[in-house]
Amino acid sequence: MGYKDVYEAWQADPEAFWMEAAEAIDWDEKPSKALFDKGENLYEWFADGRCNTCWNAVDRHVEAGRGEQTAIIHDSPLTHSKREISYAELRNRVATLAGALRAKGIEKGDRVIIYMPMIPEALEAMLACGRLGAIHSVVFGGFAANELAVRIDDAKPKAIIAASCGLEPGRVVHYKPLLDGAIDIAGHKPEFCVIFQREQEVAELREGRDVNWHGFQYGVEPAECVPVEGNHPSYILYTSGTTGQPKGVIRHTAGQLVALNWTMKNIYNVDPGDVFWAASDVGWVVGHSYIAYAPLIHGNTTIVFEGKPVGTPDAGTFWRVISEHKVRSFFTAPTAFRAVKREDPKGEFVGKYDLSALNAIYLAGERADPDTIIWTQEMTGKPVYDHWWQTETGWTIAGNPVGIEPLPVKLGSPTVPMPGYDVRILGDDGHELAAGELGAIAIKLPLPPGTLPNLWNAEERFRKSYLSTFPGYYETGDAGMIDEDGYLYIMARTDDVINVAGHRLSTGGMEEVLAAHPDVAECAVIGVSDALKGQMPVGFLCLSKGVNRPHEEIVDECVKMVRDQIGPVAAFKKAVVVDRLPKTRSGKILRATMVSIADGADWKMPATVDDPAIFGEIAEALRTIGYAK
C-alpha cells in the first residue's frame, strides 16, 4: 500500500484504522473503541482501555527476550563520557526510582516536575513517573527561576526531581540555586525534592526537603507498573502562549502510545533494534516524543546527547555520533545545520566519518530553508526530509511517510498530511480556499490520537486558543497553502510566537518583562530573520517622559531582565529606544510591518496607520543596531 491508499483507508474508516494501530501496544484491558466524543468539540482516544507507558517503553521488551539490547546511549562531549544502558538495566533502574518515589508518597495522578539536563536520569525520572501513573512536567533545565515558579504554581507538583547542574560549553549552569529561587517565589511548595548530584557540581541540600537521588533509593522495594485509564494524562508540557502565561499541554497515555509507535516505522522508517537519534532536549516536545518515548515504545535504541552541533569540540560532532553509534534515522532542527554549515561550509568534517548506516535526516522545529536542505543533502549524500508539527500535536501533522512510501521532496514544503490529520486552508471567514491560496492552516476535528485533548486545568483557554476561530477546526496558528498535488506549505506564524533556534518563544512574554522596567512606558518585541537561529528577538522601548539616563544603560538593564526572567534560551540581546511605535488608529501595534522593515522585505503602507512618517523612524532605529539594511 502506498501513502494515498493508507491515507484514504484512514479517511474511510478512522475507527478501524486506529484500532488496528492499537494492536501494537500491550493493554491491561483493551479499549472497546478508538474515539470517544465528549461533545462540544472535545474528544478522547481509547479512553476505556487500561495500559501503562513504562511497561510499553521498557518492561515488555525485556519480557520479549530483548533485555540485553541497548535502550539508551548517553554521549556527552561536555563530560568526555559515553555509556550504554540495556533495556534490562533500564527496567531495574526505573523500577527502583519509582519504588523510592512511591515510598515518599507519590501515586497515580500526582504531579512531579522534572528539571534536568541531557542525562539518562532525566528519562529514568519520566519513566518512573509513568510507571506509577504520576503526571510529569519537564521544565527545560536552566530555565529562569521566575519561569519555573509559574509552572510550579500551575502544575502544583508533590515533588520536584532535579540535577545539581547542567553543562554548557565552557561553563556550569547552577540548577540548584534556580530551583531554590523558584520554590521561594512560588505559592505552591513541593513536599520534597530529589537531587541528582553531578560530579561537576555538588549542590547544597535543604534539610527536611531535599533528598539525594542515590540515597533515597537505597533499600527500597522496586515498583511494578500501575495500569491507568487510556485518557489518564501522561504529562503536562508548558508551551509559550501569546499572553506570556504558559499553556499546559496535556498528553493522554493510550493515544500517545499508539500514535508514537505508529510513527517510528511509517514516518522515520526504523525497525526495532535500530538506533534512532533526535538531537533535541528533554525540555521540549521533541525530547518527550522522540528521545524519551517513541524510540523506546518501538524497541529502538535512543541517544541522549549532551553537547552542541558546533564547539563540542567542532563542527563534526553530529557526524561522529552518527558514525560511532550507527544511527539509522537522525532528527534535528534546521538551526543546528545552519550552525554546522557556518563553521564548515565545505563539509570537510563530513568526510572524516562513516555515515553508511544513516538512511535519512529529518528536520523540524522551524521552517527548513531550501539552502540548508540542499547543503545537507549535498554534503551527506542522504535524503533530507522536512516535517511539520507542534508541541500541541506531539507528532507529525505533515511529513514524508518514508516507511510507507518515500514521496518526491518539494523544497519549502514538509510534504503531505499524515493519516489522522484532515488539513484545510481557511480564509478569515472560515471558508475553505482553493489550491495555491494563502490562508490559515486548520485541522478538521477530531485531532488524531497522541495530540492534546485539552490544556491542564484550563478548558476555556483551550477553546479560546485553538477552537474558537474556526468552529469545528483546530487552529494551528500558522498560515500557508496547499498546492495542486496536496503538498502543504507553511509560510508564517499567524500570532506573535517567534522561533529562536527551534524554540518557540512568546514575544508577548518578553514584552511583559520589558514593560516592568521603571523607565519603559511602552514596548514591542518582534522576531527578525537571523541566518543562524531562524529568528532573533528585537525590542523597541519607548521611555517614560522625563527619563534622561543614557539609553545604553537602560537597554543593558532591559536585556538583563529578559535573560534573568525568561532565560538565555530567549537569545534576547538587542533593543533600541524609539520615540513611538507604529500603530493603527485603534491602537494595535503593527509588528508585522516592523518585521518586514527589519528583514529588508517589501511591505505596503498599512491603510489604518496613524502617521506614515513613523516607519522612517523605525527603519532608522533598526539601522543603528544592524538591521533594515
C-alpha positions as CSV (number, residue, x, y, z in Angstrom):
1,M,0.0,0.0,0.0
2,G,1.2,3.5,-0.9
3,Y,0.7,6.7,1.0
4,K,-2.5,7.5,-0.9
5,D,-4.0,4.1,0.0
6,V,-3.1,4.4,3.6
7,Y,-4.5,8.0,3.9
8,E,-7.7,7.0,2.2
9,A,-8.1,3.9,4.4
10,W,-7.9,6.2,7.4
11,Q,-10.4,8.7,5.9
12,A,-12.8,5.9,5.0
13,D,-12.8,4.3,8.5
14,P,-10.8,6.2,11.1
15,E,-12.1,3.9,13.9
16,A,-10.8,0.7,12.2
17,F,-7.5,2.5,11.3
18,W,-6.7,3.4,14.9
19,M,-8.0,0.2,16.4
20,E,-5.6,-1.7,14.1
21,A,-2.7,0.6,15.1
22,A,-3.6,0.0,18.8
23,E,-2.9,-3.8,18.3
24,A,0.8,-3.0,18.5
25,I,0.5,-1.8,22.1
26,D,0.3,-4.0,25.3
27,W,-3.0,-3.4,27.1
28,D,-4.0,-4.5,30.6
29,E,-7.6,-4.0,29.3
30,K,-8.2,-3.4,25.6
31,P,-10.4,-0.4,24.7
32,S,-13.9,-1.0,23.5
33,K,-13.5,1.5,20.7
34,A,-11.0,4.1,19.5
35,L,-12.8,7.5,19.5
36,F,-14.8,8.9,22.4
37,D,-16.8,12.0,21.5
38,K,-17.3,14.0,24.7
39,G,-19.4,16.7,22.9
40,E,-18.7,20.4,22.3
41,N,-15.6,19.5,20.2
42,L,-13.8,17.6,22.9
43,Y,-12.5,14.1,22.1
44,E,-10.5,11.3,23.7
45,W,-8.9,8.2,22.3
46,F,-9.0,4.7,23.8
47,A,-10.4,6.2,26.9
48,D,-11.8,3.0,28.5
49,G,-8.7,0.9,27.8
50,R,-6.1,0.4,30.5
51,C,-2.3,0.4,29.9
52,N,1.0,1.7,31.2
53,T,3.6,3.9,29.4
54,C,6.6,2.5,31.2
55,W,5.5,-1.1,30.6
56,N,5.2,-0.4,26.9
57,A,8.5,1.5,26.7
58,V,10.7,-0.8,28.9
59,D,9.3,-3.9,30.5
60,R,7.7,-5.6,27.5
61,H,10.9,-5.6,25.6
62,V,12.7,-7.3,28.5
63,E,9.8,-9.8,28.7
64,A,10.1,-10.5,25.0
65,G,13.7,-11.5,25.4
66,R,15.4,-8.3,24.3
67,G,16.7,-7.2,27.7
68,E,20.3,-7.2,26.5
69,Q,19.6,-4.7,23.7
70,T,20.8,-1.2,24.4
71,A,17.9,1.1,25.3
72,I,19.8,4.4,25.9
73,I,23.2,5.6,24.7
74,H,24.4,8.6,26.6
75,D,27.0,10.6,24.6
76,S,28.4,13.7,26.3
77,P,31.2,15.6,24.7
78,L,30.9,18.1,27.5
79,T,32.0,15.5,30.1
80,H,34.0,13.4,27.6
81,S,31.9,10.4,28.6
82,K,29.8,7.7,26.9
83,R,27.7,4.9,28.4
84,E,25.1,2.5,27.4
85,I,22.1,1.2,29.4
86,S,20.4,-2.0,28.3
87,Y,16.6,-2.5,28.5
88,A,17.0,-4.9,31.4
89,E,19.2,-2.4,33.3
90,L,16.8,0.4,32.5
91,R,13.9,-1.6,33.9
92,N,15.7,-2.2,37.1
93,R,16.8,1.5,37.5
94,V,13.3,2.8,36.7
95,A,11.6,0.3,39.0
96,T,13.8,1.3,41.9
97,L,13.4,5.0,41.3
98,A,9.6,4.5,41.1
99,G,9.7,2.5,44.3
100,A,11.6,5.3,46.1
101,L,9.1,7.9,44.9
102,R,6.2,5.6,46.0
103,A,7.8,5.2,49.4
104,K,7.7,9.0,49.7
105,G,4.0,9.1,48.8
106,I,3.9,9.6,45.0
107,E,1.0,7.9,43.5
108,K,-1.3,7.9,40.4
109,G,-2.4,11.4,39.4
110,D,0.3,13.2,41.5
111,R,2.3,15.8,39.5
112,V,6.1,15.7,39.5
113,I,8.2,18.5,37.9
114,I,11.5,17.3,36.3
115,Y,14.3,19.9,35.9
116,M,17.2,18.0,34.4
117,P,20.0,18.3,31.8
118,M,20.6,15.8,29.0
119,I,21.5,12.8,31.1
120,P,19.8,9.3,31.2
121,E,18.5,10.0,34.6
122,A,16.1,12.6,33.0
123,L,14.5,9.8,31.0
124,E,14.5,7.5,34.0
125,A,12.6,10.1,36.0
126,M,10.0,10.5,33.2
127,L,9.6,6.7,33.0
128,A,9.4,6.3,36.8
129,C,6.5,8.8,36.9
130,G,4.8,6.8,34.1
131,R,5.4,3.6,36.0
132,L,3.4,4.9,38.9
133,G,0.8,6.8,36.9
134,A,2.2,10.1,38.2
135,I,2.0,13.0,35.8
136,H,5.3,14.6,34.9
137,S,6.1,18.1,33.8
138,V,9.6,18.5,32.4
139,V,10.9,22.1,32.6
140,F,13.9,22.9,30.4
141,G,16.9,22.7,32.6
142,G,18.3,26.1,33.3
143,F,15.0,28.0,32.7
144,A,14.9,31.1,34.9
145,A,13.6,30.8,38.5
146,N,10.6,33.0,37.7
147,E,9.5,30.8,34.7
148,L,10.0,27.6,36.8
149,A,7.9,29.2,39.6
150,V,5.0,29.9,37.2
151,R,5.0,26.2,36.2
152,I,5.2,25.1,39.9
153,D,2.1,27.1,40.7
154,D,0.2,25.8,37.7
155,A,1.1,22.1,38.0
156,K,1.2,22.0,41.8
157,P,3.7,19.2,42.0
158,K,4.1,17.0,45.0
159,A,7.7,16.5,44.2
160,I,10.5,18.0,42.0
161,I,13.3,15.9,40.6
162,A,16.3,18.0,39.6
163,A,20.0,17.8,38.9
164,S,22.6,19.8,40.8
165,C,23.8,21.4,37.5
166,G,23.7,21.4,33.7
167,L,26.7,22.0,31.4
168,E,27.2,24.4,28.6
169,P,30.5,24.7,26.6
170,G,33.0,26.3,29.0
171,R,30.6,26.7,31.9
172,V,28.5,25.0,34.6
173,V,24.8,26.1,34.8
174,H,23.9,26.1,38.5
175,Y,20.4,24.4,38.6
176,K,20.0,24.2,42.4
177,P,20.0,28.0,43.1
178,L,17.5,28.4,40.3
179,L,15.3,25.7,41.8
180,D,15.6,27.1,45.3
181,G,14.7,30.6,44.0
182,A,11.7,29.2,42.1
183,I,10.3,27.4,45.2
184,D,10.8,30.6,47.3
185,I,8.8,32.6,44.7
186,A,6.1,30.0,44.1
187,G,2.9,30.0,46.2
188,H,2.8,26.2,45.9
189,K,5.5,24.3,47.7
190,P,6.5,20.7,46.8
191,E,6.7,18.2,49.6
192,F,10.2,17.1,48.7
193,C,12.9,17.5,46.0
194,V,15.1,14.7,44.7
195,I,18.6,16.0,43.7
196,F,20.9,14.1,41.3
197,Q,24.4,15.2,42.3
198,R,26.6,15.5,39.3
199,E,30.4,15.4,39.8
200,Q,30.8,18.7,38.1
201,E,29.0,20.4,40.9
202,V,27.6,19.1,44.2
203,A,24.7,21.2,45.4
204,E,23.8,22.0,49.0
205,L,20.6,20.1,50.1
206,R,18.0,21.8,52.2
207,E,17.3,19.9,55.4
208,G,13.9,18.3,55.5
209,R,13.0,19.0,51.9
210,D,15.8,17.8,49.6
211,V,16.9,14.1,49.3
212,N,19.8,12.7,47.4
213,W,19.0,10.7,44.2
214,H,21.0,7.7,45.2
215,G,20.5,7.8,49.0
216,F,16.7,7.9,48.9
217,Q,16.6,4.8,46.6
218,Y,18.7,2.7,49.0
219,G,16.9,-0.5,50.1
220,V,13.5,0.4,48.7
221,E,11.1,-2.1,47.1
222,P,11.0,-1.8,43.3
223,A,7.6,-0.7,42.0
224,E,5.5,-2.6,39.5
225,C,3.8,-0.8,36.6
226,V,0.4,0.7,37.6
227,P,-2.2,0.3,34.8
228,V,-4.0,3.6,34.1
229,E,-7.0,4.6,32.0
230,G,-6.4,5.4,28.4
231,N,-7.4,9.0,29.0
232,H,-5.1,9.4,32.1
233,P,-2.6,12.3,31.5
234,S,0.9,11.1,30.9
235,Y,2.4,14.5,31.2
236,I,2.0,18.3,31.1
237,L,4.3,20.3,28.9
238,Y,4.2,24.0,29.0
239,T,4.4,26.0,25.8
240,S,4.7,29.7,25.3
241,G,1.4,31.4,24.9
242,T,1.0,34.8,23.2
243,T,0.0,36.3,26.6
244,G,3.2,35.3,28.2
245,Q,1.3,32.9,30.5
246,P,2.5,29.4,29.6
247,K,-0.1,26.9,28.4
248,G,0.0,23.4,29.9
249,V,-0.4,21.0,27.0
250,I,-1.5,17.5,28.2
251,R,-1.0,14.2,26.6
252,H,-3.2,11.2,27.3
253,T,-1.5,7.9,27.9
254,A,-3.0,5.5,25.4
255,G,-3.2,7.9,22.4
256,Q,0.4,8.8,22.9
257,L,1.5,5.1,22.9
258,V,-0.5,4.2,19.8
259,A,0.4,7.3,17.7
260,L,4.1,7.5,18.6
261,N,4.6,3.8,18.0
262,W,2.9,4.1,14.6
263,T,5.2,7.0,13.5
264,M,8.5,5.2,14.1
265,K,8.1,2.8,11.2
266,N,5.8,4.8,8.9
267,I,7.5,8.2,9.1
268,Y,11.0,7.6,10.4
269,N,11.4,4.1,8.8
270,V,13.2,2.4,11.6
271,D,12.7,-1.2,12.8
272,P,13.0,-2.4,16.4
273,G,16.7,-2.6,17.3
274,D,17.7,0.3,15.0
275,V,19.5,3.3,16.6
276,F,17.4,6.5,16.4
277,W,18.7,9.9,17.4
278,A,16.7,13.1,18.0
279,A,19.2,15.9,18.8
280,S,16.9,17.9,21.0
281,D,16.4,18.4,24.7
282,V,14.0,16.6,27.1
283,G,12.6,20.0,28.0
284,W,11.0,20.4,24.6
285,V,8.3,18.3,22.9
286,V,10.8,16.6,20.5
287,G,12.6,15.4,23.6
288,H,9.4,13.9,25.1
289,S,8.2,12.3,21.9
290,Y,11.4,11.3,20.2
291,I,14.1,10.9,22.8
292,A,12.2,9.5,25.7
293,Y,9.1,7.8,24.4
294,A,8.6,6.8,20.7
295,P,12.0,5.1,20.3
296,L,11.6,3.1,23.5
297,I,8.0,2.2,22.9
298,H,9.0,0.9,19.4
299,G,12.0,-1.0,20.8
300,N,14.7,1.2,19.3
301,T,17.9,2.4,20.9
302,T,17.7,6.2,21.7
303,I,20.6,8.6,22.0
304,V,20.8,11.2,24.8
305,F,23.3,13.7,23.6
306,E,24.8,16.4,25.9
307,G,26.6,18.8,23.5
308,K,26.1,21.3,20.8
309,P,26.3,21.0,16.9
310,V,29.5,23.1,17.0
311,G,32.1,23.7,19.6
312,T,31.9,20.4,21.4
313,P,34.6,20.1,20.2
314,D,34.0,21.0,16.5
315,A,31.5,21.0,13.6
316,G,32.0,17.3,13.2
317,T,30.2,16.2,16.4
318,F,26.9,15.2,14.7
319,W,28.8,13.1,12.1
320,R,30.9,11.5,14.8
321,V,27.9,10.5,16.9
322,I,26.0,9.1,13.8
323,S,29.1,7.2,12.7
324,E,30.1,5.8,16.1
325,H,26.6,4.7,17.2
326,K,25.4,3.6,13.7
327,V,22.4,5.9,13.7
328,R,19.8,4.9,11.2
329,S,17.5,8.0,11.3
330,F,18.6,11.4,12.6
331,F,16.2,14.2,13.6
332,T,17.2,17.8,14.5
333,A,16.3,21.4,13.9
334,P,17.4,23.4,10.8
335,T,19.2,25.9,13.0
336,A,21.6,23.1,14.1
337,F,22.7,22.5,10.4
338,R,22.9,26.3,9.9
339,A,25.5,26.4,12.7
340,V,27.4,23.4,11.3
341,K,27.3,25.0,7.8
342,R,28.6,28.3,9.1
343,E,31.6,26.6,10.8
344,D,32.3,24.0,8.0
345,P,30.8,25.4,4.7
346,K,32.7,22.9,2.5
347,G,31.6,20.0,4.7
348,E,35.2,18.9,5.4
349,F,34.2,17.2,8.7
350,V,31.6,15.1,7.0
351,G,34.2,13.2,5.0
352,K,36.0,12.1,8.2
353,Y,33.2,9.9,9.3
354,D,31.4,6.8,8.0
355,L,27.7,7.6,7.6
356,S,26.9,4.4,5.8
357,A,24.4,3.3,8.5
358,L,22.4,6.5,8.1
359,N,19.3,6.3,5.9
360,A,17.8,9.7,6.3
361,I,17.8,13.1,8.1
362,Y,14.6,14.7,9.4
363,L,14.2,18.4,10.2
364,A,11.5,20.1,12.3
365,G,11.1,22.9,14.9
366,E,11.1,25.8,12.4
367,R,10.9,26.3,8.7
368,A,13.6,24.4,6.9
369,D,15.0,26.9,4.3
370,P,15.9,25.4,1.0
371,D,19.6,26.4,1.3
372,T,20.1,24.4,4.5
373,I,18.3,21.3,3.0
374,I,20.4,21.4,-0.2
375,W,23.6,21.9,1.6
376,T,22.9,19.0,4.0
377,Q,21.9,16.7,1.1
378,E,25.0,17.6,-0.9
379,M,27.4,17.1,2.0
380,T,25.9,13.9,3.3
381,G,24.5,12.3,0.2
382,K,21.4,11.4,2.3
383,P,17.8,12.3,1.8
384,V,16.7,15.3,4.0
385,Y,13.0,15.4,5.0
386,D,11.4,18.5,6.4
387,H,8.3,17.7,8.6
388,W,5.9,20.0,10.5
389,W,4.2,19.6,13.9
390,Q,3.7,21.4,17.1
391,T,4.1,20.9,20.9
392,E,0.3,20.6,20.9
393,T,0.2,17.7,18.4
394,G,3.1,15.7,19.8
395,W,3.9,14.2,16.4
396,T,3.9,14.9,12.7
397,I,1.0,16.8,11.1
398,A,2.6,16.9,7.7
399,G,5.7,15.0,6.6
400,N,7.1,12.4,4.2
401,P,5.8,8.9,5.0
402,V,9.1,7.3,4.2
403,G,8.2,4.0,5.8
404,I,5.1,3.7,3.7
405,E,6.4,5.2,0.5
406,P,9.0,8.0,0.1
407,L,7.4,10.8,-1.8
408,P,9.2,13.3,-4.0
409,V,10.6,16.2,-1.9
410,K,9.5,19.8,-2.8
411,L,11.8,22.4,-1.2
412,G,9.8,24.6,1.1
413,S,7.1,22.0,1.8
414,P,7.0,19.5,4.7
415,T,5.2,17.3,2.1
416,V,1.7,15.9,2.9
417,P,-0.7,15.4,5.9
418,M,-0.3,12.2,7.9
419,P,-3.3,9.9,8.5
420,G,-5.4,11.4,11.3
421,Y,-4.9,15.0,10.1
422,D,-7.6,16.5,7.8
423,V,-5.7,19.7,7.0
424,R,-7.6,22.6,5.4
425,I,-6.6,26.1,4.4
426,L,-9.3,28.6,5.5
427,G,-10.0,32.3,4.8
428,D,-10.7,34.7,7.6
429,D,-14.4,33.9,7.2
430,G,-13.8,30.2,7.7
431,H,-14.4,29.1,4.1
432,E,-12.0,26.7,2.5
433,L,-9.6,28.3,0.0
434,A,-8.6,26.9,-3.4
435,A,-5.2,25.2,-4.1
436,G,-2.4,27.7,-4.1
437,E,-4.2,30.3,-2.0
438,L,-2.6,31.5,1.3
439,G,-4.8,31.3,4.4
440,A,-4.9,30.0,8.0
441,I,-3.9,26.3,8.4
442,A,-6.6,24.5,10.3
443,I,-7.3,20.8,11.1
444,K,-10.8,19.4,11.0
445,L,-11.8,17.9,14.3
446,P,-11.2,15.4,15.8
447,L,-7.4,15.5,16.0
448,P,-5.8,12.1,15.9
449,P,-4.6,10.1,19.0
450,G,-1.5,11.5,20.7
451,T,-2.4,15.1,20.2
452,L,-3.6,17.4,23.0
453,P,-7.2,16.7,24.2
454,N,-7.2,19.9,26.4
455,L,-5.0,22.2,28.5
456,W,-4.2,21.4,32.1
457,N,-7.0,22.9,34.2
458,A,-7.7,25.5,31.5
459,E,-10.5,24.3,29.3
460,E,-11.8,27.8,28.5
461,R,-8.3,28.8,27.4
462,F,-8.0,25.7,25.3
463,R,-11.2,26.6,23.5
464,K,-10.2,30.2,23.1
465,S,-6.7,29.4,21.9
466,Y,-7.5,26.6,19.4
467,L,-11.2,26.0,18.8
468,S,-13.0,29.4,18.7
469,T,-11.6,31.0,15.5
470,F,-12.9,28.3,13.1
471,P,-15.8,26.2,14.7
472,G,-15.2,22.5,14.1
473,Y,-11.5,23.0,13.5
474,Y,-8.3,23.1,15.4
475,E,-6.5,26.4,14.6
476,T,-2.7,25.8,14.2
477,G,-1.7,29.4,14.4
478,D,0.2,29.0,11.2
479,A,-0.6,30.4,7.7
480,G,0.2,28.6,4.5
481,M,-1.3,26.9,1.4
482,I,-1.8,23.5,-0.2
483,D,-0.7,23.0,-3.9
484,E,-2.4,21.0,-6.6
485,D,-0.5,17.9,-5.6
486,G,-1.7,18.1,-2.0
487,Y,1.6,19.3,-0.6
488,L,1.4,21.7,2.3
489,Y,3.5,24.9,2.6
490,I,3.9,26.7,5.9
491,M,4.5,30.4,5.3
492,A,4.3,32.2,8.6
493,R,3.0,32.3,12.1
494,T,-0.3,34.0,12.5
495,D,0.4,35.1,16.0
496,D,3.4,36.6,17.8
497,V,5.2,33.5,18.8
498,I,8.7,33.6,17.4
499,N,11.1,30.7,16.7
500,V,14.6,31.1,18.1
501,A,16.8,28.1,17.2
502,G,13.8,25.8,17.1
503,H,12.4,27.0,20.4
504,R,9.0,28.7,20.2
505,L,9.1,31.8,22.4
506,S,6.4,34.4,23.0
507,T,7.3,38.0,22.2
508,G,4.3,38.9,24.4
509,G,6.1,37.3,27.4
510,M,9.3,39.3,26.6
511,E,7.2,42.5,26.3
512,E,5.7,41.9,29.8
513,V,9.3,41.7,31.2
514,L,10.4,44.9,29.4
515,A,7.3,46.8,30.4
516,A,8.2,46.2,34.0
517,H,11.3,48.3,33.7
518,P,10.7,51.5,35.6
519,D,11.8,53.7,32.7
520,V,9.9,52.0,30.0
521,A,6.5,53.4,29.1
522,E,5.7,51.1,26.2
523,C,7.4,48.5,24.2
524,A,7.2,45.9,21.4
525,V,9.2,42.8,20.6
526,I,9.5,41.4,17.1
527,G,11.3,38.4,15.6
528,V,13.7,39.4,12.9
529,S,15.2,36.9,10.5
530,D,18.6,35.5,11.6
531,A,20.8,33.4,9.3
532,L,21.8,31.1,12.2
533,K,18.9,30.9,14.7
534,G,16.0,31.4,12.3
535,Q,14.7,34.4,14.3
536,M,16.1,36.7,16.9
537,P,14.0,38.9,19.2
538,V,14.5,42.7,19.0
539,G,12.9,45.0,21.5
540,F,11.7,48.6,20.9
541,L,11.5,50.7,24.0
542,C,9.5,54.0,24.4
543,L,10.7,55.7,27.6
544,S,8.7,57.5,30.2
545,K,8.8,61.3,29.9
546,G,11.5,62.9,31.9
547,V,13.9,60.0,31.8
548,N,17.3,61.4,30.9
549,R,19.6,58.5,31.7
550,P,21.9,57.2,28.9
551,H,19.9,54.9,26.6
552,E,22.7,52.3,26.5
553,E,22.3,51.8,30.3
554,I,18.5,51.3,30.0
555,V,18.9,48.8,27.1
556,D,21.5,46.8,29.0
557,E,19.2,46.6,32.0
558,C,16.3,45.5,29.8
559,V,18.4,42.8,28.2
560,K,19.5,41.5,31.6
561,M,15.9,41.5,32.8
562,V,14.7,39.3,29.9
563,R,17.7,37.0,30.4
564,D,17.0,36.7,34.1
565,Q,13.3,36.2,33.9
566,I,12.9,34.1,30.7
567,G,16.4,32.7,30.5
568,P,19.3,32.7,28.0
569,V,17.2,30.5,25.7
570,A,15.3,33.7,24.6
571,A,18.6,34.9,23.0
572,F,17.4,38.5,23.8
573,K,20.4,40.7,23.1
574,K,19.2,43.7,21.1
575,A,16.9,46.5,22.0
576,V,16.6,50.1,20.8
577,V,15.0,53.2,22.3
578,V,12.4,54.9,20.0
579,D,10.1,57.9,20.5
580,R,7.0,56.0,19.5
581,L,5.7,52.7,18.0
582,P,3.8,52.4,14.7
583,K,0.1,51.7,15.4
584,T,-3.3,51.5,13.8
585,R,-5.8,54.1,14.7
586,S,-7.4,51.6,17.0
587,G,-4.1,51.3,18.9
588,K,-2.8,48.0,17.5
589,I,1.0,47.9,17.1
590,L,1.9,47.0,13.5
591,R,4.5,44.3,14.4
592,A,4.3,42.5,11.0
593,T,5.3,45.7,9.2
594,M,8.2,46.3,11.6
595,V,9.4,42.8,10.9
596,S,9.3,43.4,7.1
597,I,11.4,46.6,7.6
598,A,13.9,44.8,9.8
599,D,14.2,42.0,7.3
600,G,14.6,44.4,4.3
601,A,11.5,42.8,2.7
602,D,8.9,44.6,0.6
603,W,6.0,46.0,2.6
604,K,2.9,48.1,2.0
605,M,1.8,51.1,3.9
606,P,-1.0,49.8,6.2
607,A,-4.2,51.6,5.4
608,T,-5.0,52.2,9.1
609,V,-1.7,53.6,10.2
610,D,-1.9,56.7,12.4
611,D,1.2,58.6,11.0
612,P,3.2,57.2,8.0
613,A,6.3,59.0,9.0
614,I,6.8,56.6,11.9
615,F,8.1,53.9,9.6
616,G,11.1,56.0,8.6
617,E,11.9,56.5,12.3
618,I,11.6,52.7,12.9
619,A,13.9,52.0,10.0
620,E,16.5,54.4,11.3
621,A,16.4,52.9,14.8
622,L,16.8,49.4,13.3
623,R,19.8,50.6,11.3
624,T,21.6,51.7,14.5
625,I,21.5,48.1,15.7
626,G,22.5,46.5,12.3
627,Y,19.1,45.8,10.8
628,A,17.0,47.3,7.9
629,K,19.9,47.5,5.5
